[in-house]
């Protein structure tokens, strides 16, 4: 099925083709390539607006995920009854926020890919509700597939919780399907 990437902001340049190819790799590894996913890139003003409406938090953030299958448990796959149900949901990336949170030695495009992967995991029912839970799940690193991110395809740890301070969904489990 399809991966739709929309860039609705003009503040930070987005390289959609590399992002698309990396997220397609992640989708194949997770076994969800038959499901539709939307990735929408927005600026601080718009991500803050969405965050205020849906989470009652009037601050910009890095990622907000809106799952199509809201009651999906971590580690389970949706069981669609109809063709229209082959949809995981939408991921809103606060690309301006992500860009400004990058450290000097981090590649923005890598962090963008990892943050989109984080959002994809939320669509699959994996969540966390505190920094402590995020640290437990994150561990020292969760490698992504070769060629997905990192210099020469080397594994890259998920971003620190300062990029995603809290989450409105259920609790994370530590059995990420990567």
N, C-alpha and C positions, 0 to 999 in steps of 0.2 A: 504494500500500500504506500501511501505517500508521506513524505516529510516536507512540510511547507515551512519556509523560513521567510518571515516578513520583517523588513527593517522600516520601522515607523519613526525613526529619529534621524537627525542630521548632525548631531554633536560629535560622535565618535565613528570613524570609518569602520565598516564591517566587511570582512572578506567572507562572503556567504559560501562560495564553492568549497574552500577548505573546511569550514565548519560543517557543511552538509556531508562531505565525505567522511569526516571523523565521527559524526553522530550516526551515520549509516553503519559504520563499523561497530559502534557500541550497540546499536539496535540489533544487528546480526548476532553479536555475542550474547545479548540478553534474550534472543529468540523472539523478538517482538517486531520484526520487520514487516509482518503482515498487517500491522495496525497503523492507522493514521496518527501523526503527531504534528502539532503546530508549535513553532518557535517564533515568538514575536519579540523583536528587539525595540526597547523604548528608552527614552531619556529619564533623568531623575524626576522631572516634574510629573511625567505620566506614571512611572512606577510608584511614586509617592501617592498619587491620586488613587491608583488601584489598591495599594496597601491600606490606605485610609478607608476606602469603601468596604473591602472584604475582610480586613483584619483589625480595623479600628486602630491602626498605627499610622500616625501622620509623619512618616519618615521614608526616605528612599531605601531600597534594599536591592540585593543582587538578583534574586530569583523568586518568582511566585508561580506555583504550579496549580492548575485547575484540572483535576482528574475527571475523565468522562465516567469512569467506574468508581464512584466515591467510596464504596465499602469494600474495596479490594484489600485483602490481607497481604502483608509482606511475604513475598515468595510465591504467591499464587498468580496465575495468569487469568485475564478475563476470559470468560466463556460466552462469546457472543451468540445470540440466537438469530440475529438478523444481520445483513450486510452493513447496515448503518451503525451497528454496534462495534465494528472493527475500528475503534477510535480510542486512543489512550487519553487524549486531552490536549491541553495547551500549556506551554511554558512561556512565561514572560521573563525576559532577561533585562535587567536594569544595566545596560551596557555602559552608561556613563558612570554609574556607581562602581561597577566591576573595574573599569579602567582606572578610576582614582584610588581603588583599594590595592591595586597591583603594587608589589614591591619592586625595587630597582632591578633585581635579577630575575624577575618573572616575565615571561612572554604573555602579553595580553591575550593573544589568540589561544594559547594553551589554557589560560585561566577561564576564558569564555567557554571553551569546550568542556572543561571539567565542571563548570557551573551548570551548563546545559545538561550534562550527564547527571548531576545532582538533581536537577529538576525532573529528569526522566525517571530517576529512581523514586521520586515522590509520586509520580503518576502511577507507578507500580506498587504503591502501598507502603514503601519504605519511608519512615518519618522519624523525627526526633523532636523532643519538646524542650530540651535544655542543652546548654553548652557541654555539660558533663556527658550526656548521652551521645552527643555528636563526637566528642573526643573518644569515647569508648568504641563507637562504630568506626571512626576514622582510623584509629590506631596509628602506628607509625606511618603507614601509607597503604593505600588501596591502589594497586597498579591497574592502569588501563592498558588496552591491547597495544602491541607493537605497532607503530605507525599512527597511533591515535593522537598522542601528545608527547612532548618532551624532545629534547635534542636527539636526533638519530633514532627516534622511536623508543627511547628509554622510558621506563615507567615513571609516572609522576604522581605524588600524593595528592589527595583531594585538598582543596583549599582550606585554610584555617577557619575556624568558626567566626572569626571577625567578618568574614564575607557573608555569613548567613547566621546572624545572632539568635534567631528563634524561628519557629515554624508552627503554623496553625494546625497541623495535621496530627495524626496518631503517633505513637511512639515508634522509634527505630527498632529494628531487630538487627542482630549482628551477622545475619546470614545473607549478605549481599550476593547476588548471583553472578559475580564477576570472576 
